[in-house]
Amino acid sequence: MTATTSGRGGRPVVLGVDSDPQPTATAWAADAAERRGLPLRLVHAVPSVAREFRPSDEGHYHKALRERADEALDRAAGEARARHPGLAITTVVEEDVPAPALCRESARASLVVLGTQRLSRVAEMLSLASVTVPVSAQARCPVVVVPGPEHTGQDPPFVVVGVDGSPAAAHAVRFALDLAAERRAGLRAVRVRQRAPFDRTDPLTAEAELRRELVAGTAGPHARHPGVPLVHEVVHGHPVEELARVSEHALAVVVGRRGDGGFTGMRLGSVPHGLLRRARCPVITVPAPPDGGR
């Protein structure tokens, strides 16, 4: 089934819809599409490989899967339309495993938004339904994983971006500043110093150098949004634990993605992978653009 509500054009916000749509992810995606003046595209994948497990009644089984898909999409579309009546909404059923289907969608999307079931590491590797890690690792556009309701009561609101001096982090800073401006929020740029066991560098000297790098790395992107309040923070500890702590009441935590990811998405990187399991706010993974951002 494909249903469309007339409205605005542009690269859509894509929402991955499973058989039990998560209202918080639907709300996040619908709000983002509305703020950006973009259409919302709701995608549910029906794995064709499922037919191999029910050879005697594959027609009935596949029909049941399609009916469940239509019901889930109708429910998510109804929630989005109730939230933003004028929003352009398209619903699509893809014949594929969810992660590859959503990665294909990402090539034509401005954002991919996902809910999360907080699967164990083993389930992430073995389940056909696992999407958050492989899609975050391989998507062509930023991926937003929404674990629950936003912290909209925080005053003033803020977005967190993890910065480590890498080119990947530079793209994350640009996206985070755009998001903070869009949400009328501040930005906390955070550099985590994880001290090695035999590191004899003077802590104050090391922190001062990291802070200089942090300020220099955000200066150019911040010039595009000078009205966004920007705070630079150097904290000490494990990157995942510290970013999860700092972003506990944030609108989102943004991190860059190194590389293109492997088949299972296990090359996502330890920090974004860890945040997907630990953070209590939406986690946004930003890939470097194909041209390197030039």
Residue frames as qw, qx, qy, qz and C-alpha x, y, z in Angstrom:
[[0.000, 0.888, 0.460, 0.000, 0.00, 0.00, 0.00],
 [0.383, 0.028, -0.007, 0.923, 1.15, 3.51, -0.76],
 [0.063, -0.859, -0.507, -0.010, -0.82, 6.49, 0.52],
 [0.401, 0.142, -0.012, 0.905, 0.04, 10.14, 0.04],
 [0.070, -0.855, -0.412, 0.308, -1.18, 13.36, 1.61],
 [0.473, 0.713, 0.120, 0.504, -0.55, 16.34, -0.66],
 [0.452, -0.852, -0.008, 0.265, 2.05, 18.79, 0.65],
 [0.037, 0.898, -0.386, -0.206, 5.63, 20.01, 0.31],
 [0.907, 0.348, -0.204, 0.124, 8.46, 18.41, -1.61],
 [0.042, -0.792, 0.569, -0.218, 12.13, 17.83, -0.87],
 [0.466, 0.212, -0.845, 0.155, 14.26, 15.00, 0.50],
 [0.671, -0.540, -0.289, -0.417, 11.92, 13.33, 2.99],
 [0.307, -0.458, 0.712, -0.435, 12.34, 12.43, 6.61],
 [0.679, 0.028, -0.689, -0.250, 12.13, 8.62, 6.58],
 [0.547, -0.408, 0.526, -0.508, 10.67, 6.77, 9.56],
 [0.351, 0.129, -0.923, -0.088, 11.33, 3.07, 9.91],
 [0.672, -0.232, 0.165, -0.684, 8.07, 1.53, 11.12],
 [0.081, 0.134, -0.987, 0.046, 8.02, -1.93, 12.69],
 [0.342, -0.383, -0.802, -0.305, 4.95, -4.05, 13.44],
 [0.392, -0.743, -0.493, 0.224, 4.40, -2.17, 16.70],
 [0.326, 0.665, 0.002, 0.672, 5.19, 1.50, 15.88],
 [0.463, -0.374, -0.442, 0.671, 6.76, 3.49, 18.70],
 [0.053, 0.920, 0.379, 0.079, 4.82, 6.74, 19.20],
 [0.363, -0.802, 0.122, 0.459, 7.90, 8.61, 20.40],
 [0.444, -0.142, 0.578, 0.670, 9.82, 7.87, 17.19],
 [0.239, 0.638, 0.636, 0.362, 6.76, 8.76, 15.09],
 [0.138, -0.948, -0.236, 0.162, 6.40, 12.06, 16.94],
 [0.433, -0.588, 0.316, 0.606, 10.11, 12.89, 16.53],
 [0.397, 0.124, 0.657, 0.629, 10.02, 12.20, 12.79],
 [0.118, 0.777, 0.573, 0.233, 6.77, 14.10, 12.22],
 [0.248, -0.904, -0.093, 0.335, 8.01, 17.11, 14.19],
 [0.445, -0.401, 0.445, 0.666, 11.31, 17.15, 12.27],
 [0.321, 0.381, 0.675, 0.544, 9.51, 16.98, 8.92],
 [0.023, -0.893, -0.448, -0.037, 7.12, 19.77, 9.95],
 [0.339, -0.804, 0.076, 0.483, 9.91, 22.08, 11.16],
 [0.371, -0.320, 0.565, 0.663, 11.93, 21.54, 7.99],
 [0.538, 0.532, -0.042, -0.652, 9.02, 21.78, 5.58],
 [0.163, 0.330, -0.879, -0.304, 9.71, 18.26, 4.29],
 [0.811, -0.102, -0.328, -0.474, 7.49, 15.27, 3.54],
 [0.496, -0.398, 0.719, -0.280, 7.39, 12.29, 5.90],
 [0.680, 0.256, -0.610, -0.315, 7.95, 8.85, 4.39],
 [0.683, -0.352, 0.532, -0.355, 6.91, 5.86, 6.50],
 [0.559, 0.409, -0.693, -0.201, 8.63, 2.61, 5.53],
 [0.775, -0.282, 0.500, -0.265, 7.89, -0.94, 6.72],
 [0.301, 0.466, -0.789, -0.263, 9.95, -3.86, 5.41],
 [0.922, -0.049, 0.218, -0.318, 8.52, -7.34, 4.89],
 [0.225, -0.537, 0.780, 0.229, 11.43, -9.81, 4.68],
 [0.773, 0.315, -0.349, -0.426, 10.99, -11.96, 1.61],
 [0.297, 0.337, -0.881, 0.152, 13.34, -14.54, 3.18],
 [0.490, -0.107, 0.615, -0.609, 10.55, -15.35, 5.64],
 [0.819, 0.247, -0.170, -0.490, 8.86, -17.33, 2.86],
 [0.491, 0.393, -0.777, 0.033, 11.64, -19.90, 2.99],
 [0.087, -0.174, 0.834, -0.516, 10.57, -20.93, 6.48],
 [0.546, 0.275, 0.576, -0.544, 6.91, -21.62, 5.57],
 [0.034, 0.187, -0.747, -0.637, 6.99, -23.39, 2.19],
 [0.078, 0.365, 0.926, 0.054, 3.58, -25.04, 2.63],
 [0.038, 0.833, 0.551, -0.033, 1.58, -21.83, 3.02],
 [0.414, -0.152, 0.045, 0.896, 3.89, -19.06, 1.94],
 [0.016, -0.484, -0.443, -0.755, 1.08, -17.23, 0.17],
 [0.479, -0.749, -0.427, -0.163, -1.09, -16.98, 3.28],
 [0.646, -0.481, -0.183, 0.563, 1.89, -16.21, 5.49],
 [0.351, 0.066, 0.184, 0.916, 3.16, -13.46, 3.21],
 [0.175, -0.628, -0.455, -0.606, -0.32, -11.99, 2.91],
 [0.573, -0.717, -0.375, 0.131, -0.55, -11.86, 6.71],
 [0.556, -0.288, -0.025, 0.779, 2.78, -10.04, 6.88],
 [0.141, 0.324, 0.337, 0.873, 1.58, -7.50, 4.32],
 [0.369, -0.723, -0.473, -0.342, -1.65, -6.95, 6.25],
 [0.615, -0.610, -0.251, 0.432, 0.33, -6.37, 9.45],
 [0.435, -0.026, 0.148, 0.888, 2.56, -3.94, 7.57],
 [0.059, -0.540, -0.421, -0.726, -0.43, -1.97, 6.28],
 [0.517, -0.745, -0.420, -0.049, -1.97, -1.83, 9.76],
 [0.611, -0.443, -0.119, 0.645, 1.29, -0.60, 11.31],
 [0.290, 0.146, 0.264, 0.908, 1.76, 2.05, 8.63],
 [0.224, -0.670, -0.477, -0.522, -1.85, 3.22, 8.94],
 [0.580, -0.704, -0.348, 0.215, -1.41, 3.55, 12.70],
 [0.528, -0.302, 0.030, 0.793, 1.85, 5.51, 12.41],
 [0.141, 0.347, 0.394, 0.840, 0.45, 7.73, 9.66],
 [0.344, -0.750, -0.493, -0.277, -2.63, 8.46, 11.76],
 [0.580, -0.630, -0.216, 0.469, -0.46, 9.49, 14.72],
 [0.413, -0.098, 0.207, 0.882, 1.69, 11.74, 12.52],
 [0.013, -0.496, -0.502, -0.709, -1.33, 13.28, 10.77],
 [0.430, -0.779, -0.457, -0.009, -3.06, 13.97, 14.10],
 [0.548, -0.514, -0.073, 0.656, 0.07, 15.76, 15.27],
 [0.057, -0.437, 0.293, 0.848, 0.55, 17.79, 12.05],
 [0.615, 0.509, 0.538, -0.270, -2.61, 17.74, 9.89],
 [0.494, 0.816, -0.111, -0.280, -0.97, 19.45, 6.90],
 [0.340, -0.568, 0.704, 0.258, 2.07, 17.18, 6.74],
 [0.705, 0.428, -0.433, -0.364, 2.76, 15.36, 3.45],
 [0.581, -0.342, 0.719, -0.170, 2.86, 11.64, 4.33],
 [0.695, 0.344, -0.536, -0.333, 3.71, 8.64, 2.17],
 [0.724, -0.337, 0.569, -0.196, 3.56, 5.02, 3.35],
 [0.583, 0.517, -0.585, -0.226, 5.57, 2.28, 1.65],
 [0.895, -0.261, 0.357, -0.067, 5.99, -1.48, 2.12],
 [0.264, 0.686, -0.655, -0.175, 9.43, -2.71, 1.03],
 [0.992, 0.004, -0.084, -0.093, 10.07, -6.35, 0.14],
 [0.546, 0.500, -0.524, 0.421, 13.33, -6.88, 1.98],
 [0.619, -0.361, -0.494, 0.492, 15.04, -7.28, 5.33],
 [0.140, -0.946, -0.273, 0.106, 14.54, -4.01, 7.29],
 [0.442, -0.663, 0.199, 0.570, 18.14, -2.79, 7.54],
 [0.400, 0.016, 0.570, 0.718, 19.04, -3.00, 3.83],
 [0.120, 0.728, 0.600, 0.310, 15.68, -1.50, 2.87],
 [0.235, -0.932, -0.181, 0.209, 16.19, 1.49, 5.15],
 [0.480, -0.453, 0.348, 0.666, 19.77, 1.96, 3.98],
 [0.326, 0.358, 0.612, 0.625, 18.50, 2.20, 0.41],
 [0.067, -0.882, -0.454, -0.108, 15.91, 4.74, 1.53],
 [0.447, -0.725, -0.030, 0.524, 18.67, 6.81, 3.19],
 [0.474, 0.024, 0.418, 0.775, 20.21, 7.63, -0.21],
 [0.006, 0.533, 0.465, 0.707, 17.16, 9.80, -0.97],
 [0.455, -0.762, -0.461, 0.017, 16.41, 11.03, 2.55],
 [0.048, 0.781, -0.267, 0.563, 17.41, 13.98, 4.68],
 [0.314, -0.424, 0.700, -0.481, 17.09, 11.93, 7.87],
 [0.636, -0.146, -0.733, -0.191, 16.25, 8.36, 8.86],
 [0.403, -0.437, 0.439, -0.673, 14.43, 8.05, 12.20],
 [0.617, -0.048, -0.784, -0.054, 14.18, 4.79, 14.13],
 [0.694, -0.600, 0.142, -0.372, 12.74, 3.61, 17.41],
 [0.289, 0.461, -0.816, 0.195, 14.75, 1.12, 19.42],
 [0.868, -0.323, -0.295, -0.235, 14.08, -2.16, 21.18],
 [0.270, -0.734, 0.580, -0.226, 17.45, -2.07, 23.01],
 [0.969, 0.099, -0.219, -0.064, 18.41, -5.52, 21.75],
 [0.721, -0.549, 0.343, 0.247, 21.30, -7.40, 23.32],
 [0.012, 0.664, -0.598, -0.449, 24.58, -7.53, 21.40],
 [0.323, -0.006, 0.926, 0.197, 23.87, -11.11, 20.30],
 [0.412, 0.646, 0.618, -0.176, 20.38, -10.19, 19.12],
 [0.184, 0.828, -0.162, -0.505, 21.79, -7.21, 17.23],
 [0.068, -0.468, 0.778, 0.414, 24.06, -9.55, 15.28],
 [0.174, 0.074, 0.971, 0.143, 21.56, -12.35, 14.62],
 [0.327, 0.583, 0.634, -0.389, 18.11, -10.78, 14.35],
 [0.315, 0.421, 0.560, 0.640, 16.70, -9.86, 10.95],
 [0.129, -0.886, -0.423, -0.142, 14.69, -7.19, 12.79],
 [0.512, -0.576, -0.042, 0.636, 17.79, -5.44, 14.12],
 [0.437, 0.773, 0.269, 0.373, 18.06, -2.05, 12.45],
 [0.223, -0.970, 0.012, 0.091, 19.56, 0.59, 14.74],
 [0.547, -0.564, 0.445, 0.428, 23.21, -0.50, 14.55],
 [0.579, 0.168, 0.597, 0.529, 23.44, -1.55, 10.86],
 [0.253, 0.844, 0.384, 0.277, 21.43, 1.43, 9.63],
 [0.273, -0.940, 0.093, 0.183, 23.39, 3.88, 11.79],
 [0.597, -0.418, 0.501, 0.466, 26.58, 2.34, 10.41],
 [0.455, 0.125, 0.684, 0.557, 25.68, 2.30, 6.72],
 [0.260, 0.830, 0.480, -0.110, 23.06, 4.97, 6.00],
 [0.486, 0.389, 0.218, 0.752, 23.90, 7.74, 3.54],
 [0.148, -0.701, -0.065, -0.694, 22.24, 10.41, 5.69],
 [0.119, -0.336, 0.650, -0.671, 22.11, 11.15, 9.43],
 [0.561, -0.299, -0.753, -0.171, 20.25, 8.53, 11.49],
 [0.324, -0.429, 0.360, -0.762, 18.23, 9.40, 14.59],
 [0.502, -0.193, -0.842, 0.047, 17.54, 6.63, 17.11],
 [0.377, -0.487, 0.103, -0.781, 14.79, 7.64, 19.55],
 [0.298, -0.006, -0.912, 0.281, 14.71, 5.64, 22.82],
 [0.164, -0.594, -0.722, 0.315, 11.83, 7.50, 24.45],
 [0.054, 0.940, 0.332, 0.062, 10.18, 10.89, 24.93],
 [0.437, 0.545, -0.136, 0.702, 12.28, 14.01, 24.42],
 [0.421, -0.454, -0.445, 0.648, 13.48, 16.10, 27.35],
 [0.140, 0.641, 0.337, 0.675, 11.48, 19.09, 26.21],
 [0.443, -0.850, -0.280, -0.045, 11.07, 20.36, 29.77],
 [0.674, -0.250, -0.052, 0.694, 14.76, 21.25, 30.10],
 [0.140, 0.954, 0.172, 0.200, 15.19, 25.03, 30.31],
 [0.491, 0.600, -0.272, -0.571, 17.14, 26.19, 28.46],
 [0.961, 0.184, 0.204, -0.037, 17.09, 23.27, 26.01],
 [0.060, -0.748, 0.598, 0.283, 20.39, 22.02, 24.63],
 [0.931, 0.332, -0.147, -0.033, 21.97, 19.61, 22.15],
 [0.568, -0.622, 0.493, 0.218, 25.23, 17.75, 22.87],
 [0.778, 0.579, -0.245, -0.019, 27.86, 16.98, 20.25],
 [0.819, -0.417, 0.269, 0.288, 30.84, 14.72, 20.85],
 [0.429, 0.863, -0.266, 0.018, 34.07, 16.11, 19.39],
 [0.861, -0.354, 0.243, 0.273, 37.35, 14.21, 19.11],
 [0.148, -0.703, 0.432, 0.546, 39.27, 16.23, 16.51],
 [0.464, 0.073, 0.801, 0.371, 38.48, 13.84, 13.64],
 [0.149, 0.000, -0.473, -0.869, 36.96, 14.80, 10.26],
 [0.300, -0.432, -0.827, -0.199, 33.90, 12.75, 11.23],
 [0.255, -0.573, -0.539, 0.561, 33.40, 14.91, 14.31],
 [0.045, -0.227, 0.146, 0.962, 33.61, 18.08, 12.20],
 [0.283, -0.248, -0.661, -0.649, 30.56, 16.96, 10.20],
 [0.382, -0.524, -0.744, 0.162, 28.77, 16.14, 13.45],
 [0.196, -0.406, -0.269, 0.851, 29.45, 19.67, 14.75],
 [0.141, 0.009, -0.382, -0.913, 27.88, 21.21, 11.64],
 [0.401, -0.383, -0.749, -0.362, 24.80, 19.04, 11.93],
 [0.389, -0.484, -0.644, 0.446, 24.49, 19.68, 15.68],
 [0.076, -0.283, -0.092, 0.952, 24.64, 23.45, 15.20],
 [0.288, -0.146, -0.549, -0.771, 21.98, 23.26, 12.49],
 [0.458, -0.437, -0.771, -0.066, 19.80, 21.19, 14.80],
 [0.305, -0.421, -0.481, 0.706, 20.33, 23.52, 17.77],
 [0.081, 0.121, -0.150, -0.978, 19.38, 26.52, 15.60],
 [0.386, -0.247, -0.694, -0.555, 16.31, 24.67, 14.32],
 [0.524, -0.492, -0.690, 0.089, 15.24, 23.80, 17.87],
 [0.136, -0.823, 0.081, -0.545, 16.17, 27.21, 19.33],
 [0.867, -0.480, -0.067, 0.113, 18.49, 25.44, 21.72],
 [0.142, -0.848, 0.504, 0.081, 22.05, 25.79, 22.93],
 [0.879, 0.313, -0.354, 0.066, 24.91, 23.49, 22.00],
 [0.582, -0.688, 0.434, 0.012, 27.34, 21.78, 24.36],
 [0.712, 0.543, -0.444, 0.042, 30.47, 20.69, 22.48],
 [0.752, -0.564, 0.323, -0.108, 32.13, 17.98, 24.56],
 [0.563, 0.534, -0.621, 0.106, 35.65, 16.56, 24.30],
 [0.877, -0.460, 0.077, -0.120, 36.34, 13.53, 26.49],
 [0.217, 0.680, -0.683, 0.155, 39.87, 12.89, 27.67],
 [0.971, -0.210, -0.060, -0.098, 40.45, 9.22, 28.35],
 [0.114, -0.812, 0.571, -0.050, 43.77, 9.06, 30.12],
 [0.817, 0.249, -0.520, 0.027, 46.04, 6.14, 29.22],
 [0.841, -0.489, -0.188, 0.135, 47.53, 4.11, 32.10],
 [0.707, -0.239, 0.027, 0.665, 51.10, 5.41, 31.58],
 [0.243, 0.778, 0.217, 0.538, 50.23, 8.92, 30.39],
 [0.528, -0.403, -0.307, 0.682, 52.46, 11.35, 32.30],
 [0.140, 0.509, 0.249, 0.812, 51.19, 14.49, 30.58],
 [0.001, 0.122, 0.479, -0.869, 50.32, 17.24, 33.02],
 [0.138, 0.567, 0.812, -0.028, 46.48, 17.09, 33.30],
 [0.076, 0.804, 0.227, -0.545, 46.05, 20.88, 33.26],
 [0.036, -0.489, 0.538, 0.686, 48.28, 21.26, 30.20],
 [0.120, 0.149, 0.919, 0.345, 46.46, 18.45, 28.39],
 [0.131, 0.687, 0.679, -0.222, 43.05, 19.89, 29.22],
 [0.046, 0.745, -0.038, -0.664, 44.05, 23.37, 28.06],
 [0.049, -0.288, 0.723, 0.626, 45.28, 21.98, 24.72],
 [0.110, 0.369, 0.909, 0.161, 42.09, 19.97, 24.19],
 [0.103, 0.764, 0.459, -0.441, 39.99, 23.02, 24.97],
 [0.025, 0.596, -0.339, -0.728, 41.93, 25.08, 22.40],
 [0.045, -0.021, 0.876, 0.479, 41.34, 22.37, 19.80],
 [0.103, 0.553, 0.816, -0.131, 37.66, 22.21, 20.74],
 [0.105, 0.768, 0.184, -0.605, 37.17, 25.97, 20.36],
 [0.018, 0.464, -0.566, -0.681, 39.07, 26.02, 17.06],
 [0.090, 0.106, 0.942, 0.305, 37.10, 23.07, 15.71],
 [0.099, 0.658, 0.734, -0.139, 33.72, 24.68, 16.37],
 [0.072, -0.542, -0.024, 0.837, 34.54, 28.29, 15.43],
 [0.060, 0.101, -0.618, -0.778, 33.92, 27.98, 11.68],
 [0.186, -0.421, -0.848, -0.262, 30.60, 26.09, 11.90],
 [0.173, -0.624, -0.570, 0.507, 29.41, 28.36, 14.72],
 [0.050, -0.284, 0.172, 0.942, 29.87, 31.40, 12.46],
 [0.190, -0.253, -0.729, -0.606, 26.88, 30.10, 10.46],
 [0.491, -0.647, -0.543, -0.213, 24.71, 30.20, 13.60],
 [0.262, 0.330, -0.435, 0.796, 26.16, 32.92, 15.82],
 [0.498, -0.434, 0.067, -0.748, 22.91, 33.15, 17.75],
 [0.878, -0.217, -0.420, -0.073, 23.22, 29.59, 19.08],
 [0.435, -0.772, 0.412, -0.209, 24.63, 29.63, 22.65],
 [0.836, 0.304, -0.439, 0.125, 27.76, 27.47, 22.54],
 [0.568, -0.711, 0.389, -0.144, 29.54, 25.94, 25.53],
 [0.633, 0.456, -0.619, 0.089, 32.84, 24.05, 25.30],
 [0.740, -0.540, 0.308, -0.256, 33.48, 21.28, 27.82],
 [0.495, 0.414, -0.757, 0.101, 36.47, 19.01, 28.41],
 [0.794, -0.424, 0.218, -0.377, 35.57, 16.08, 30.66],
 [0.080, 0.500, -0.860, 0.059, 37.58, 13.10, 31.87],
 [0.667, -0.037, 0.656, -0.350, 36.60, 9.46, 31.70],
 [0.409, 0.145, 0.842, 0.320, 35.23, 6.93, 29.23],
 [0.111, 0.035, -0.361, -0.925, 33.73, 8.61, 26.12],
 [0.364, -0.380, -0.748, -0.405, 30.50, 6.59, 26.11],
 [0.400, -0.539, -0.646, 0.363, 29.86, 7.00, 29.82],
 [0.189, -0.374, -0.150, 0.895, 30.67, 10.72, 29.85],
 [0.167, -0.060, -0.454, -0.873, 28.68, 11.59, 26.73],
 [0.395, -0.463, -0.765, -0.211, 25.71, 9.61, 28.06],
 [0.354, -0.524, -0.521, 0.574, 25.97, 11.47, 31.37],
 [0.091, -0.255, 0.055, 0.961, 26.33, 14.95, 29.84],
 [0.275, -0.079, -0.538, -0.793, 23.45, 14.34, 27.42],
 [0.025, -0.283, -0.919, 0.273, 21.06, 12.83, 29.98],
 [0.179, 0.686, 0.511, -0.487, 18.69, 15.83, 29.74],
 [0.048, -0.355, 0.434, 0.827, 19.59, 16.89, 26.19],
 [0.689, 0.451, 0.036, -0.567, 17.31, 17.09, 23.17],
 [0.939, 0.332, -0.073, 0.043, 19.82, 14.83, 21.40],
 [0.488, -0.631, 0.483, 0.360, 23.45, 13.73, 21.39],
 [0.705, 0.692, -0.097, -0.118, 25.21, 13.94, 18.02],
 [0.580, -0.499, 0.558, 0.321, 28.30, 11.98, 17.00],
 [0.439, 0.622, -0.482, -0.435, 30.20, 11.50, 13.76],
 [0.959, 0.041, 0.273, -0.066, 30.61, 8.17, 12.01],
 [0.132, -0.635, 0.676, 0.351, 33.99, 6.85, 10.93],
 [0.126, -0.123, 0.930, 0.324, 34.04, 4.71, 7.80],
 [0.507, 0.003, -0.430, -0.747, 31.16, 3.13, 5.90],
 [0.726, -0.171, 0.463, -0.479, 30.36, 0.24, 8.21],
 [0.064, -0.200, 0.953, 0.216, 30.57, -3.47, 7.53],
 [0.346, -0.228, -0.780, -0.469, 27.84, -5.88, 6.45],
 [0.430, -0.543, -0.708, 0.137, 26.40, -6.15, 9.96],
 [0.125, -0.881, -0.076, -0.449, 27.17, -2.58, 10.89],
 [0.788, -0.515, -0.170, 0.292, 29.65, -3.65, 13.55],
 [0.558, 0.117, 0.010, 0.821, 32.14, -1.06, 12.23],
 [0.113, -0.896, -0.341, -0.260, 29.90, 1.70, 13.50],
 [0.230, 0.539, -0.409, 0.699, 32.50, 2.65, 16.10],
 [0.414, -0.240, -0.778, 0.407, 32.60, 2.05, 19.83],
 [0.029, 0.151, 0.345, -0.926, 31.31, 5.48, 20.90],
 [0.515, 0.006, -0.227, -0.827, 28.15, 5.73, 18.74],
 [0.609, -0.108, -0.770, -0.159, 27.52, 2.01, 19.27],
 [0.313, -0.177, -0.726, 0.586, 27.82, 2.43, 23.02],
 [0.200, 0.091, 0.188, -0.957, 25.58, 5.50, 23.04],
 [0.555, -0.103, -0.544, -0.621, 22.85, 3.59, 21.20],
 [0.618, -0.260, -0.736, 0.091, 22.75, 1.29, 24.23],
 [0.418, -0.280, -0.528, 0.684, 23.36, 3.84, 27.00],
 [0.015, -0.080, -0.006, -0.997, 22.01, 7.27, 26.08],
 [0.124, 0.498, 0.769, -0.381, 18.60, 8.29, 27.38],
 [0.316, 0.688, 0.044, -0.651, 18.02, 10.90, 24.67],
 [0.810, 0.574, 0.107, -0.045, 17.90, 10.53, 20.87],
 [0.552, -0.445, 0.487, 0.510, 21.27, 9.53, 19.40],
 [0.598, 0.778, 0.025, -0.192, 22.11, 11.03, 15.99],
 [0.688, -0.243, 0.481, 0.485, 24.89, 9.46, 13.94],
 [0.374, 0.856, -0.056, -0.352, 26.20, 11.68, 11.15],
 [0.841, 0.119, 0.330, 0.412, 28.13, 10.23, 8.19],
 [0.190, -0.510, 0.310, 0.780, 30.69, 12.21, 6.28],
 [0.641, 0.638, 0.084, -0.418, 29.30, 13.34, 2.89],
 [0.908, 0.240, 0.250, 0.236, 30.62, 11.42, -0.15],
 [0.503, 0.739, -0.060, 0.445, 32.65, 14.43, -1.32],
 [0.588, -0.089, -0.408, 0.693, 34.18, 14.93, 2.11],
 [0.170, -0.799, -0.425, 0.391, 32.08, 18.02, 2.67],
 [0.242, -0.355, 0.263, 0.864, 33.85, 20.20, 0.12]]
